Amino acid sequence: QQQVKQSPQSLIVQKGGISIINCAYENTAFDYFPWYQQFPGKGPALLIAIRPDVSEKKEGRFTISFNKSAKQFSLHIMDSQPGDSATYFCAASLRTSGTYKYIFGTGTRLKVLA
Amino acid sequence: ETGVTQSPTHLIKTRGQQVTLRCSSQSGHNTVSWYQQALGQGPQFIFQYYREEENGRGNFPPRFSGLQFPNYSSELNVNALELDDSALYLCASSSGAYNEQFFGPGTRLTVL
């Protein structure tokens, strides 16, 4: 019940196209949903995050769509660029006994073709 | 503002040895979380430290232990290393209501 399921595992998009990555969860106690971008050999970098009382959040070319009833959220990357080629992780935050524990998805490897 | 830093960058150990990894949290952050990231996988929560106390633990055995110091920096210690401990170890610091976590570059541990 604490899993976060992420799809697809890998994604190839043409430059200028839209990249869409989806995540689903079961535990309704999750209260914060961040997305991270990770380049090879580097730590994950926080990209954008949303709270469950909001259905959409946009920052530049990155948008999170959140569907509370379906327990799903997705990352949309508009006008995808070769520099966006990286692995993307969704996560969900669960507060238990004062600890904010992040549960990560398994990652999506995005390749944007020039 | 200094970000999260970790040392060393890479480490090679043999099975049965012990290892200590270090993390300096971002300025103003009082909480440090440690994660293990196996190749091709998402990070897995090991434990979290808040004000020098362990404040939550994931599904890792007791040979994984940690410390947090008064300046909020932290150490991860792993005893009796096993081959499966080979992974990228990530430290994340945070503060605030939703514990927004910022990750360091990680330490790549290889156990032979």
Backbone of each chain as ProteinMPNN parsed JSONL, in Angstrom:
{"seq_chain_A": "QQQVKQSPQSLIVQKGGISIINCAYENTAFDYFPWYQQFPGKGPALLIAIRPDVSEKKEGRFTISFNKSAKQFSLHIMDSQPGDSATYFCAASLRTSGTYKYIFGTGTRLKVLA", "coords_chain_A": {"N_chain_A": [[0.815, -1.208, 0.0], [2.133, 1.108, 0.334], [3.405, 1.626, -1.983], [4.541, 3.367, -4.916], [3.613, 3.538, -8.135], [5.163, 3.795, -11.226], [5.136, 4.866, -14.595], [5.906, 5.376, -18.128], [8.617, 2.942, -18.175], [10.686, 3.691, -19.793], [11.175, 6.332, -22.194], [10.992, 7.836, -25.318], [11.265, 10.816, -27.027], [10.657, 13.246, -29.532], [12.52, 16.233, -30.158], [10.969, 19.182, -29.029], [8.566, 17.996, -28.626], [5.957, 16.62, -26.42], [6.531, 15.28, -23.269], [5.283, 12.753, -21.232], [4.809, 11.478, -18.069], [3.651, 9.066, -15.821], [2.228, 8.453, -12.569], [1.0, 6.374, -9.925], [-0.764, 5.801, -6.88], [-1.65, 4.183, -3.752], [-2.066, 4.706, -1.044], [-3.956, 6.888, 0.754], [-3.028, 8.601, 2.645], [-0.764, 9.878, 1.837], [0.677, 13.084, 1.379], [2.041, 14.911, -0.128], [3.607, 15.499, -3.185], [6.334, 15.186, -4.93], [8.418, 15.703, -7.857], [11.405, 14.46, -9.199], [14.472, 15.053, -10.944], [17.085, 13.284, -12.376], [20.405, 13.138, -13.322], [22.945, 11.075, -14.858], [25.188, 9.766, -12.461], [24.708, 11.752, -10.63], [22.958, 13.304, -7.829], [19.372, 13.179, -7.169], [17.438, 15.951, -8.319], [15.188, 18.333, -7.157], [12.325, 19.037, -8.989], [9.632, 19.909, -9.39], [6.673, 20.193, -7.388], [3.609, 19.066, -5.806], [0.665, 19.559, -3.828], [-2.097, 17.701, -2.422], [-4.428, 19.22, -2.48], [-4.588, 20.669, -4.72], [-5.134, 20.704, -8.226], [-3.546, 21.071, -10.41], [-0.271, 22.16, -11.275], [2.008, 24.474, -12.532], [5.239, 25.112, -13.741], [7.191, 26.901, -15.615], [8.212, 24.981, -18.321], [7.295, 22.677, -17.194], [4.683, 20.723, -15.878], [2.545, 19.548, -13.347], [-0.101, 17.312, -13.152], [-2.795, 16.468, -11.129], [-4.849, 13.95, -9.89], [-6.954, 13.393, -7.531], [-9.101, 11.667, -6.881], [-8.699, 9.478, -8.524], [-6.265, 8.742, -7.636], [-3.841, 9.368, -8.905], [-1.056, 10.915, -10.515], [0.707, 13.078, -12.737], [3.529, 14.02, -14.756], [4.148, 16.529, -17.042], [6.177, 17.456, -19.668], [6.634, 20.112, -21.552], [7.489, 21.136, -24.895], [9.888, 19.551, -25.165], [13.381, 19.172, -24.672], [16.731, 18.239, -25.78], [18.447, 18.504, -23.575], [16.796, 17.798, -21.512], [16.956, 15.123, -21.277], [17.153, 12.559, -19.11], [16.744, 10.737, -15.996], [13.626, 10.458, -14.497], [11.924, 10.734, -11.444], [9.003, 10.09, -9.652], [7.576, 10.848, -6.481], [6.132, 10.238, -3.251], [5.072, 11.658, -0.262], [4.939, 10.635, 3.073], [3.715, 11.122, 6.224], [4.665, 9.803, 9.218], [4.59, 9.299, 12.61], [5.913, 11.751, 13.061], [7.902, 11.689, 11.177], [8.811, 12.505, 7.896], [8.558, 10.54, 5.304], [9.794, 9.64, 2.204], [8.461, 7.955, -0.528], [9.581, 6.508, -3.399], [8.96, 6.289, -6.936], [9.832, 3.915, -9.531], [11.229, 5.108, -11.543], [11.674, 6.842, -14.684], [13.263, 6.665, -17.681], [14.104, 9.184, -19.721], [14.592, 10.07, -23.062], [15.38, 12.603, -25.24], [15.258, 13.272, -28.552], [17.366, 14.978, -30.793]], "CA_chain_A": [[0.0, 0.0, 0.0], [2.998, 2.259, 0.338], [4.099, 1.717, -3.257], [4.197, 4.348, -5.935], [3.862, 2.865, -9.414], [5.536, 4.794, -12.23], [5.221, 4.385, -15.982], [6.58, 4.16, -18.568], [9.972, 2.727, -17.685], [11.531, 4.519, -20.642], [10.386, 7.183, -23.081], [11.759, 8.554, -26.337], [10.444, 11.907, -27.542], [11.345, 14.154, -30.438], [12.693, 17.615, -29.694], [9.781, 19.996, -29.21], [7.382, 17.217, -28.278], [5.509, 16.604, -25.023], [6.85, 14.061, -22.529], [4.298, 12.527, -20.172], [5.166, 10.381, -17.166], [2.522, 8.866, -14.921], [2.427, 7.737, -11.31], [-0.224, 6.019, -9.217], [-0.514, 5.409, -5.503], [-2.81, 3.611, -3.072], [-2.249, 5.22, 0.314], [-4.524, 8.241, 0.738], [-2.344, 9.416, 3.65], [0.284, 10.673, 1.189], [0.206, 14.461, 1.386], [2.942, 15.786, -0.872], [4.017, 14.69, -4.341], [7.383, 15.859, -5.702], [9.092, 15.055, -8.984], [12.84, 14.69, -9.212], [15.208, 14.795, -12.182], [18.408, 12.787, -12.021], [21.36, 12.876, -14.389], [23.873, 9.996, -14.469], [26.251, 10.105, -11.519], [24.31, 12.885, -9.783], [21.807, 13.085, -6.973], [18.114, 13.705, -7.705], [17.188, 17.378, -8.122], [13.754, 18.637, -7.093], [11.872, 19.711, -10.204], [8.342, 20.529, -9.134], [5.93, 19.39, -6.421], [2.22, 19.466, -5.66], [-0.065, 19.062, -2.675], [-3.337, 17.083, -2.925], [-5.568, 20.134, -2.561], [-4.434, 21.395, -5.98], [-5.254, 19.734, -9.326], [-2.51, 21.287, -11.412], [0.748, 23.167, -10.961], [2.865, 24.678, -13.7], [6.44, 25.911, -13.555], [7.904, 26.906, -16.891], [7.769, 23.923, -19.245], [6.923, 21.5, -16.412], [3.355, 20.776, -15.279], [2.024, 18.364, -12.66], [-1.551, 17.149, -13.072], [-3.081, 15.608, -9.973], [-6.229, 13.462, -9.833], [-7.054, 12.831, -6.189], [-10.068, 10.562, -6.838], [-8.08, 8.339, -9.203], [-4.978, 8.509, -6.977], [-2.835, 9.4, -9.956], [-0.499, 12.214, -10.853], [1.57, 12.954, -13.899], [4.432, 15.115, -15.116], [4.168, 16.852, -18.458], [7.267, 18.341, -20.065], [6.291, 20.72, -22.835], [8.637, 21.561, -25.715], [11.011, 18.773, -24.641], [14.688, 19.502, -25.235], [17.748, 17.207, -25.516], [18.958, 18.692, -22.216], [15.859, 17.187, -20.562], [17.253, 13.695, -21.226], [17.53, 12.234, -17.733], [15.777, 9.843, -15.358], [12.663, 11.202, -13.693], [11.295, 9.961, -10.377], [7.942, 10.661, -8.843], [7.653, 10.432, -5.085], [5.009, 10.61, -2.4], [5.538, 11.863, 1.107], [4.047, 10.094, 4.08], [4.141, 11.503, 7.573], [4.369, 8.82, 10.254], [5.298, 9.559, 13.877], [6.774, 12.912, 12.948], [8.882, 11.522, 10.11], [8.342, 12.601, 6.516], [9.253, 9.502, 4.556], [9.498, 9.698, 0.78], [8.395, 6.717, -1.288], [9.882, 6.855, -4.779], [8.675, 5.393, -8.03], [10.993, 3.192, -10.05], [11.953, 5.956, -12.472], [11.449, 6.823, -16.134], [14.425, 7.175, -18.402], [13.646, 9.981, -20.865], [15.567, 10.491, -24.062], [14.823, 13.545, -26.199], [16.075, 13.243, -29.76], [17.583, 16.307, -31.384]], "C_chain_A": [[0.855, 1.268, 0.0], [3.764, 2.417, -0.968], [3.63, 2.91, -4.067], [4.596, 3.721, -7.266], [4.061, 3.911, -10.504], [5.625, 4.142, -13.598], [5.317, 5.561, -16.942], [7.976, 4.044, -17.964], [10.957, 3.559, -18.498], [10.665, 5.218, -21.688], [11.323, 7.882, -24.057], [10.829, 9.559, -27.0], [11.286, 12.753, -28.499], [11.465, 15.537, -29.812], [11.447, 18.436, -30.022], [8.491, 19.288, -28.842], [7.038, 17.303, -26.789], [5.866, 15.245, -24.41], [5.852, 13.937, -21.391], [4.694, 11.297, -19.378], [4.069, 10.285, -16.107], [2.91, 8.116, -13.656], [1.083, 7.486, -10.649], [0.131, 5.551, -7.816], [-1.795, 4.863, -4.892], [-3.117, 4.316, -1.744], [-2.742, 6.66, 0.299], [-3.905, 9.141, 1.809], [-1.171, 10.207, 3.058], [-0.206, 12.113, 1.063], [1.091, 15.435, 0.621], [3.574, 14.947, -1.961], [5.05, 15.459, -5.161], [7.845, 15.027, -6.895], [10.557, 15.458, -8.941], [13.416, 14.328, -10.574], [16.61, 14.358, -11.782], [19.235, 12.517, -13.273], [22.347, 11.808, -13.923], [24.979, 10.499, -13.541], [25.936, 11.257, -10.588], [23.163, 12.485, -8.866], [20.542, 13.637, -7.609], [17.953, 15.184, -7.368], [15.689, 17.622, -8.156], [13.352, 19.511, -8.281], [10.624, 20.549, -9.923], [7.582, 19.62, -8.173], [4.514, 19.923, -6.284], [1.643, 18.885, -4.383], [-1.446, 18.614, -3.131], [-4.538, 18.001, -2.99], [-5.544, 20.967, -3.845], [-4.47, 20.385, -7.121], [-4.165, 19.903, -10.388], [-1.534, 22.347, -10.921], [1.705, 23.25, -12.134], [4.055, 25.538, -13.322], [7.245, 25.819, -14.842], [7.354, 25.851, -17.822], [7.24, 22.678, -18.521], [5.569, 21.709, -15.735], [3.076, 19.456, -14.571], [0.506, 18.432, -12.748], [-1.844, 16.13, -11.989], [-4.55, 15.246, -9.957], [-6.398, 12.701, -8.525], [-7.981, 11.605, -6.162], [-9.494, 9.307, -7.478], [-6.76, 7.926, -8.562], [-3.864, 8.383, -8.006], [-2.31, 10.815, -10.11], [0.517, 12.028, -11.968], [2.412, 14.216, -14.088], [4.372, 15.288, -16.621], [5.332, 17.804, -18.705], [6.947, 18.837, -21.465], [7.573, 21.114, -23.573], [9.92, 20.86, -25.228], [12.295, 19.068, -25.415], [15.687, 18.374, -24.949], [18.339, 17.294, -24.113], [18.042, 18.147, -21.141], [16.103, 15.685, -20.428], [17.863, 13.35, -19.877], [16.559, 11.165, -17.238], [14.907, 10.666, -14.415], [12.002, 10.268, -12.684], [10.135, 10.749, -9.797], [8.133, 10.151, -7.414], [6.381, 10.872, -4.377], [5.517, 10.648, -0.97], [4.482, 11.401, 2.088], [4.572, 10.488, 5.45], [3.693, 10.425, 8.555], [5.232, 9.124, 11.47], [6.303, 10.699, 13.75], [7.831, 12.821, 11.87], [8.213, 11.686, 8.757], [9.178, 11.641, 5.675], [8.831, 9.608, 3.098], [9.502, 8.283, 0.209], [8.571, 7.085, -2.758], [9.326, 5.821, -5.748], [9.97, 4.799, -8.555], [11.748, 3.964, -11.121], [11.552, 5.772, -13.921], [12.663, 7.441, -16.801], [13.933, 7.854, -19.676], [14.807, 10.308, -21.788], [14.87, 11.396, -25.064], [15.773, 13.618, -27.386], [16.162, 14.625, -30.384], [17.012, 16.418, -32.797]], "O_chain_A": [[0.368, 2.36, -0.295], [4.67, 3.245, -1.06], [2.505, 3.39, -3.932], [5.765, 3.413, -7.496], [3.231, 4.802, -10.682], [6.118, 3.024, -13.745], [4.853, 6.651, -16.609], [8.449, 4.973, -17.309], [11.941, 4.07, -17.963], [9.573, 4.758, -22.02], [12.335, 8.455, -23.651], [9.749, 9.207, -27.475], [12.483, 12.944, -28.285], [10.609, 15.953, -29.031], [10.937, 18.393, -31.141], [7.437, 19.917, -28.756], [7.726, 17.962, -26.01], [5.541, 14.197, -24.967], [5.602, 14.902, -20.669], [4.89, 10.216, -19.933], [3.619, 11.297, -15.568], [3.797, 7.262, -13.666], [0.148, 8.274, -10.791], [1.195, 4.975, -7.593], [-2.885, 5.049, -5.433], [-4.278, 4.494, -1.376], [-2.016, 7.558, -0.127], [-4.227, 10.327, 1.872], [-0.643, 11.109, 3.709], [-1.354, 12.351, 0.69], [0.909, 16.649, 0.715], [4.024, 13.827, -1.715], [4.687, 16.289, -5.994], [7.679, 13.808, -6.926], [10.906, 16.611, -8.687], [12.928, 13.431, -11.261], [17.247, 14.993, -10.942], [18.824, 11.77, -14.161], [22.564, 11.652, -12.721], [25.616, 11.519, -13.803], [26.803, 11.698, -9.832], [22.488, 11.478, -9.084], [20.623, 14.48, -8.501], [18.289, 15.617, -6.266], [15.0, 17.174, -9.072], [13.942, 20.559, -8.542], [10.589, 21.749, -10.194], [7.817, 18.412, -8.145], [4.242, 21.081, -6.602], [2.085, 17.836, -3.914], [-1.931, 19.108, -4.149], [-5.581, 17.602, -3.509], [-6.373, 21.857, -4.033], [-3.889, 19.306, -6.996], [-3.899, 18.987, -11.167], [-1.916, 23.302, -10.244], [2.156, 22.233, -12.662], [3.904, 26.567, -12.664], [7.889, 24.81, -15.125], [6.153, 25.825, -18.088], [6.79, 21.731, -19.167], [5.334, 22.737, -15.099], [3.333, 18.382, -15.115], [-0.1, 19.464, -12.461], [-1.227, 15.066, -11.933], [-5.409, 16.126, -10.004], [-6.038, 11.529, -8.418], [-7.678, 10.616, -5.495], [-9.769, 8.196, -7.026], [-6.199, 6.885, -8.903], [-3.067, 7.445, -7.99], [-3.023, 11.789, -9.868], [1.108, 10.96, -12.12], [2.055, 15.308, -13.645], [4.524, 14.33, -17.379], [5.46, 18.831, -18.038], [6.985, 18.08, -22.435], [8.602, 21.388, -22.956], [10.913, 21.519, -24.92], [12.291, 19.196, -26.639], [15.515, 17.632, -23.982], [18.694, 16.272, -23.526], [18.444, 18.037, -19.982], [15.518, 15.041, -19.557], [18.961, 13.799, -19.548], [15.664, 10.74, -17.969], [15.41, 11.472, -13.632], [11.578, 9.163, -13.021], [10.27, 11.933, -9.487], [8.785, 9.132, -7.192], [5.658, 11.754, -4.841], [6.285, 9.789, -0.534], [3.3, 11.722, 1.961], [5.725, 10.221, 5.791], [2.5, 10.165, 8.708], [6.457, 9.196, 11.37], [7.413, 10.616, 14.275], [8.584, 13.772, 11.662], [7.173, 11.082, 8.495], [10.344, 11.899, 5.378], [7.639, 9.661, 2.796], [10.435, 7.513, 0.437], [7.803, 7.88, -3.301], [9.23, 4.636, -5.428], [11.06, 5.133, -8.09], [12.806, 3.518, -11.566], [11.142, 4.687, -14.334], [13.039, 8.58, -16.524], [13.417, 7.205, -20.586], [15.864, 10.763, -21.35], [13.876, 11.0, -25.672], [16.941, 13.979, -27.243], [15.168, 15.344, -30.49], [17.116, 17.472, -33.424]]}, "seq_chain_B": "ETGVTQSPTHLIKTRGQQVTLRCSSQSGHNTVSWYQQALGQGPQFIFQYYREEENGRGNFPPRFSGLQFPNYSSELNVNALELDDSALYLCASSSGAYNEQFFGPGTRLTVL", "coords_chain_B": {"N_chain_B": [[24.16, 30.463, -0.327], [24.869, 27.218, 0.73], [24.674, 24.048, -0.809], [23.639, 20.592, -0.295], [26.233, 18.492, 0.682], [28.313, 15.621, 0.141], [30.545, 13.069, 1.28], [32.835, 10.295, 1.008], [33.167, 10.65, -2.637], [33.336, 8.323, -4.132], [33.738, 4.902, -3.172], [35.399, 1.93, -2.391], [34.978, -1.193, -0.99], [35.528, -4.296, 0.801], [33.675, -7.323, 1.276], [32.241, -7.728, 4.499], [33.632, -5.683, 5.694], [33.547, -2.4, 7.299], [31.891, 0.766, 6.835], [31.871, 4.337, 6.664], [29.897, 7.019, 5.807], [29.552, 10.463, 4.912], [27.682, 13.507, 5.414], [26.837, 16.826, 4.764], [24.437, 19.083, 5.668], [22.127, 21.288, 3.953], [22.301, 24.806, 4.434], [20.503, 25.976, 7.206], [18.798, 23.826, 7.343], [17.406, 21.299, 9.369], [16.953, 18.634, 9.369], [17.901, 15.422, 8.315], [17.882, 12.958, 5.865], [18.555, 9.622, 4.841], [19.131, 7.675, 1.947], [19.129, 4.684, -0.028], [20.162, 3.894, -3.242], [19.863, 1.568, -5.555], [21.293, 0.348, -8.62], [19.535, 1.497, -11.4], [17.165, 1.744, -10.019], [14.678, 3.362, -7.908], [15.325, 5.677, -5.198], [15.601, 4.27, -1.902], [14.247, 4.612, 1.282], [16.251, 4.903, 4.14], [16.781, 5.905, 6.853], [15.875, 8.693, 8.998], [17.069, 11.693, 10.475], [16.545, 13.992, 13.059], [17.27, 16.798, 14.815], [19.441, 15.492, 16.079], [18.438, 13.009, 16.766], [17.316, 9.726, 15.821], [14.608, 9.583, 13.693], [12.75, 7.971, 12.489], [12.61, 5.073, 10.43], [13.416, 3.031, 7.649], [13.001, -0.12, 5.919], [15.512, -1.477, 6.736], [18.323, -3.354, 7.962], [19.72, -3.504, 11.38], [22.471, -3.155, 11.105], [22.853, -0.984, 9.591], [23.407, 2.169, 10.574], [23.26, 5.44, 12.11], [24.247, 8.894, 12.659], [23.597, 12.177, 13.882], [24.918, 15.414, 14.057], [25.464, 18.333, 16.227], [25.656, 20.485, 14.433], [23.976, 19.718, 12.476], [25.01, 18.132, 10.472], [25.627, 14.784, 9.199], [26.213, 11.241, 9.622], [26.385, 8.084, 7.976], [26.619, 4.796, 8.872], [27.699, 1.599, 7.963], [27.872, -1.677, 8.866], [29.565, -4.875, 8.605], [29.636, -5.355, 5.741], [27.822, -6.311, 2.824], [27.585, -7.869, -0.44], [25.302, -6.944, -1.738], [25.011, -4.43, -0.72], [26.179, -2.657, -2.346], [25.734, 0.336, -3.949], [24.312, 3.591, -4.72], [24.518, 5.972, -2.279], [22.458, 8.269, -0.876], [22.055, 11.427, 0.571], [19.699, 13.575, 2.016], [18.661, 16.819, 2.813], [16.392, 18.748, 4.814], [13.699, 20.957, 5.752], [10.924, 22.496, 7.313], [7.314, 22.573, 6.717], [6.397, 20.569, 4.901], [8.596, 19.075, 4.633], [10.337, 19.328, 2.439], [12.67, 17.887, 0.419], [16.11, 18.07, -0.281], [18.613, 16.818, -2.252], [21.944, 15.508, -1.945], [24.951, 14.882, -3.95], [25.552, 12.219, -3.674], [27.174, 9.142, -2.591], [29.022, 6.725, -4.136], [29.095, 3.434, -3.441], [30.959, 0.541, -3.647], [30.984, -2.86, -3.116], [33.134, -5.487, -2.859]], "CA_chain_B": [[23.606, 29.281, 0.357], [25.569, 26.014, 0.321], [23.798, 22.911, -0.942], [23.997, 19.376, 0.43], [27.472, 17.891, 0.208], [28.565, 14.285, 0.652], [31.899, 12.552, 1.061], [33.559, 10.553, -0.24], [32.387, 10.514, -3.86], [33.359, 6.902, -4.443], [34.36, 4.092, -2.134], [35.41, 0.492, -2.667], [35.223, -1.967, 0.226], [35.322, -5.732, 0.629], [32.618, -7.916, 2.098], [32.577, -7.86, 5.91], [34.212, -4.451, 6.239], [32.64, -1.359, 7.78], [32.078, 2.001, 6.08], [31.21, 5.549, 7.173], [29.632, 8.03, 4.786], [29.297, 11.734, 5.564], [26.771, 14.42, 4.736], [26.623, 18.157, 5.332], [23.115, 19.518, 5.224], [21.996, 22.639, 3.422], [22.199, 25.812, 5.475], [19.157, 26.208, 7.726], [18.027, 22.576, 7.385], [17.691, 20.579, 10.607], [16.574, 17.224, 9.202], [18.678, 14.713, 7.302], [17.392, 11.621, 5.524], [19.471, 8.816, 4.036], [18.483, 6.766, 1.006], [19.973, 3.785, -0.819], [19.656, 3.78, -4.608], [20.505, 0.523, -6.352], [21.375, 0.69, -10.041], [18.286, 1.369, -12.141], [16.022, 1.768, -9.116], [14.435, 4.602, -7.177], [15.909, 5.689, -3.845], [14.87, 3.594, -0.829], [14.441, 5.307, 2.557], [16.958, 4.143, 5.18], [16.315, 6.538, 8.095], [15.862, 10.156, 9.056], [17.53, 12.269, 11.739], [16.032, 15.33, 13.383], [17.835, 17.272, 16.08], [20.387, 14.482, 16.591], [17.753, 11.765, 17.119], [16.7, 8.999, 14.716], [13.218, 10.02, 13.68], [12.03, 7.137, 11.528], [13.51, 4.121, 9.792], [12.848, 2.165, 6.629], [13.188, -1.555, 6.077], [16.94, -1.795, 6.668], [18.747, -4.032, 9.204], [20.417, -2.664, 12.358], [23.871, -2.863, 10.754], [22.815, 0.375, 9.059], [23.179, 3.079, 11.692], [23.619, 6.805, 11.76], [24.421, 9.929, 13.678], [23.502, 13.567, 13.448], [25.718, 16.246, 14.944], [24.799, 19.602, 16.554], [25.577, 21.386, 13.265], [23.024, 19.024, 11.607], [25.648, 17.187, 9.551], [25.226, 13.421, 9.554], [26.988, 10.097, 9.144], [25.752, 6.786, 7.803], [27.564, 3.716, 9.094], [27.221, 0.277, 7.583], [28.766, -2.73, 9.352], [29.473, -6.203, 7.988], [29.181, -5.084, 4.375], [27.437, -7.407, 1.937], [27.679, -7.481, -1.844], [24.081, -6.207, -2.096], [25.077, -3.048, -0.222], [26.711, -1.826, -3.435], [24.66, 1.241, -4.363], [24.54, 5.02, -4.512], [23.915, 6.386, -1.015], [22.051, 9.66, -0.996], [21.656, 12.171, 1.753], [18.816, 14.684, 1.683], [18.362, 17.659, 3.966], [15.076, 19.35, 4.693], [13.179, 21.737, 6.855], [9.649, 23.045, 6.886], [6.103, 21.811, 6.962], [6.277, 19.377, 4.071], [9.858, 18.346, 4.623], [10.845, 19.339, 1.069], [13.986, 17.304, 0.563], [17.118, 18.419, -1.277], [19.587, 15.736, -2.241], [23.341, 15.673, -2.293], [25.367, 14.149, -5.146], [25.64, 10.799, -3.388], [28.424, 8.39, -2.485], [28.917, 5.431, -4.819], [29.779, 2.392, -2.672], [31.104, -0.754, -4.308], [31.438, -3.9, -2.197], [33.681, -6.613, -3.644]], "C_chain_B": [[24.296, 28.027, -0.178], [24.588, 24.862, 0.257], [24.28, 21.746, -0.107], [25.277, 18.798, -0.169], [27.669, 16.534, 0.871], [30.008, 13.888, 0.379], [31.992, 11.14, 1.613], [32.642, 10.408, -1.444], [32.236, 9.04, -4.227], [34.097, 6.162, -3.343], [34.287, 2.635, -2.555], [35.8, -0.236, -1.39], [35.072, -3.449, -0.106], [34.279, -6.225, 1.62], [33.101, -8.1, 3.539], [33.156, -6.603, 6.532], [33.111, -3.498, 6.706], [32.92, -0.081, 6.999], [31.311, 3.143, 6.763], [31.106, 6.563, 6.044], [29.192, 9.314, 5.495], [28.443, 12.667, 4.713], [26.721, 15.744, 5.488], [25.325, 18.715, 4.776], [23.156, 20.948, 4.693], [21.768, 23.61, 4.58], [20.747, 26.022, 5.896], [18.303, 24.967, 7.838], [18.416, 21.761, 8.607], [17.385, 19.084, 10.523], [17.383, 16.608, 8.075], [18.084, 13.319, 7.109], [18.432, 10.923, 4.667], [18.671, 7.837, 3.181], [19.545, 5.895, 0.341], [19.358, 3.67, -2.211], [20.469, 2.725, -5.357], [20.434, 0.923, -7.825], [20.036, 0.46, -10.729], [17.031, 1.403, -11.297], [15.819, 3.163, -8.526], [15.079, 4.526, -5.803], [14.989, 5.006, -2.833], [15.246, 4.257, 0.507], [15.128, 4.406, 3.569], [16.515, 4.635, 6.546], [16.432, 8.045, 7.99], [16.332, 10.604, 10.438], [17.016, 13.698, 11.875], [16.561, 15.701, 14.756], [18.581, 16.154, 16.812], [19.728, 13.178, 17.023], [17.247, 11.065, 15.856], [15.2, 9.188, 14.803], [12.397, 9.222, 12.678], [13.018, 6.289, 10.773], [12.751, 3.308, 8.747], [13.182, 0.715, 6.915], [14.648, -1.96, 5.861], [17.375, -2.393, 7.999], [19.545, -3.103, 10.113], [21.875, -2.386, 12.018], [23.989, -1.538, 9.982], [22.492, 1.291, 10.242], [23.646, 4.472, 11.305], [23.813, 7.692, 12.966], [24.081, 11.26, 13.054], [24.192, 14.421, 14.508], [25.013, 17.57, 15.211], [24.716, 20.577, 15.386], [24.69, 20.797, 12.164], [23.68, 18.167, 10.518], [25.377, 15.773, 10.055], [26.211, 12.399, 9.008], [26.077, 8.891, 8.985], [26.844, 5.742, 7.972], [26.92, 2.399, 8.675], [28.28, -0.735, 8.018], [28.57, -4.006, 8.533], [28.945, -6.102, 6.558], [28.906, -6.364, 3.591], [27.495, -6.909, 0.497], [26.487, -6.618, -2.273], [24.058, -4.774, -1.555], [25.662, -2.105, -1.273], [25.563, -0.978, -4.004], [25.157, 2.671, -4.277], [23.806, 5.402, -3.223], [23.697, 7.898, -1.054], [21.646, 10.22, 0.353], [20.756, 13.31, 1.277], [18.576, 15.505, 2.937], [17.043, 18.39, 3.728], [14.743, 20.163, 5.924], [11.825, 22.25, 6.406], [8.515, 22.063, 6.988], [6.005, 20.527, 6.152], [7.604, 18.671, 3.866], [10.413, 18.23, 3.204], [12.319, 18.962, 1.102], [14.889, 17.65, -0.616], [18.281, 17.441, -1.134], [21.0, 16.202, -2.543], [23.689, 14.83, -3.506], [25.512, 12.658, -4.927], [27.061, 10.292, -3.234], [28.196, 7.034, -3.146], [29.755, 4.419, -4.056], [29.785, 1.102, -3.485], [31.669, -1.731, -3.298], [31.878, -5.113, -3.025], [33.767, -7.879, -2.8]], "O_chain_B": [[24.313, 27.791, -1.386], [23.759, 24.701, 1.152], [25.209, 21.881, 0.69], [25.384, 18.637, -1.385], [27.251, 16.319, 2.008], [30.611, 14.306, -0.609], [31.308, 10.81, 2.582], [31.465, 10.08, -1.292], [31.152, 8.578, -4.584], [34.965, 6.719, -2.671], [33.249, 2.161, -3.016], [36.826, 0.066, -0.782], [34.553, -3.809, -1.162], [34.042, -5.612, 2.661], [34.217, -8.562, 3.777], [33.174, -6.463, 7.755], [31.92, -3.755, 6.531], [34.044, 0.142, 6.549], [30.251, 2.937, 7.353], [32.101, 6.915, 5.41], [28.545, 9.265, 6.541], [28.472, 12.629, 3.483], [26.578, 15.767, 6.711], [25.141, 18.806, 3.563], [24.092, 21.705, 4.953], [21.125, 23.273, 5.574], [19.87, 26.22, 5.055], [17.195, 25.029, 8.371], [19.6, 21.548, 8.865], [17.546, 18.359, 11.505], [17.532, 17.203, 7.007], [17.822, 12.601, 8.074], [19.112, 11.559, 3.862], [17.681, 7.256, 3.624], [20.694, 6.303, 0.17], [18.169, 3.382, -2.344], [21.614, 2.963, -5.742], [19.603, 1.744, -8.214], [19.469, -0.63, -10.656], [15.942, 1.122, -11.796], [16.687, 4.029, -8.636], [15.35, 3.436, -5.299], [13.766, 5.141, -2.893], [16.426, 4.433, 0.811], [14.671, 3.295, 3.837], [15.935, 3.874, 7.32], [16.999, 8.591, 7.044], [16.026, 9.966, 11.445], [17.053, 14.49, 10.933], [16.324, 14.997, 15.737], [18.371, 15.914, 18.001], [20.397, 12.318, 17.595], [16.797, 11.728, 14.922], [14.595, 8.981, 15.855], [11.452, 9.746, 12.087], [14.138, 6.722, 10.501], [11.591, 2.948, 8.944], [13.597, 0.367, 8.021], [14.971, -2.69, 4.924], [16.87, -2.0, 9.051], [19.995, -2.043, 9.68], [22.468, -1.469, 12.586], [25.092, -1.04, 9.754], [21.418, 1.188, 10.836], [24.337, 4.657, 10.303], [23.58, 7.306, 14.111], [24.251, 11.458, 11.851], [24.06, 14.172, 15.706], [24.062, 17.911, 14.507], [23.809, 21.409, 15.341], [24.655, 21.317, 11.049], [22.978, 17.542, 9.723], [24.951, 15.583, 11.194], [26.945, 12.665, 8.055], [25.13, 8.699, 9.747], [27.873, 5.795, 7.298], [25.762, 2.123, 8.987], [29.434, -0.662, 7.596], [27.553, -4.188, 7.864], [27.924, -6.701, 6.22], [29.639, -7.348, 3.679], [27.461, -5.707, 0.236], [26.636, -5.686, -3.064], [23.172, -3.995, -1.905], [25.638, -0.886, -1.098], [24.558, -1.508, -4.477], [26.272, 2.932, -3.825], [22.602, 5.174, -3.103], [24.629, 8.68, -1.24], [20.983, 9.563, 1.155], [21.027, 13.934, 0.252], [18.317, 14.951, 4.006], [16.638, 18.618, 2.588], [15.391, 20.077, 6.967], [11.608, 22.422, 5.207], [8.706, 20.888, 7.3], [5.57, 19.501, 6.675], [7.721, 17.778, 3.027], [10.899, 17.171, 2.806], [13.124, 19.64, 1.741], [14.497, 17.543, -1.778], [18.848, 17.264, -0.055], [21.219, 17.155, -3.291], [22.827, 14.134, -4.043], [25.588, 11.899, -5.894], [28.02, 10.921, -3.683], [27.294, 6.289, -2.764], [30.981, 4.524, -4.02], [28.743, 0.638, -3.948], [32.708, -1.473, -2.689], [31.095, -5.683, -3.785], [34.201, -8.92, -3.292]]}, "name": "protein", "num_of_chains": 2, "seq": "QQQVKQSPQSLIVQKGGISIINCAYENTAFDYFPWYQQFPGKGPALLIAIRPDVSEKKEGRFTISFNKSAKQFSLHIMDSQPGDSATYFCAASLRTSGTYKYIFGTGTRLKVLAETGVTQSPTHLIKTRGQQVTLRCSSQSGHNTVSWYQQALGQGPQFIFQYYREEENGRGNFPPRFSGLQFPNYSSELNVNALELDDSALYLCASSSGAYNEQFFGPGTRLTVL"}
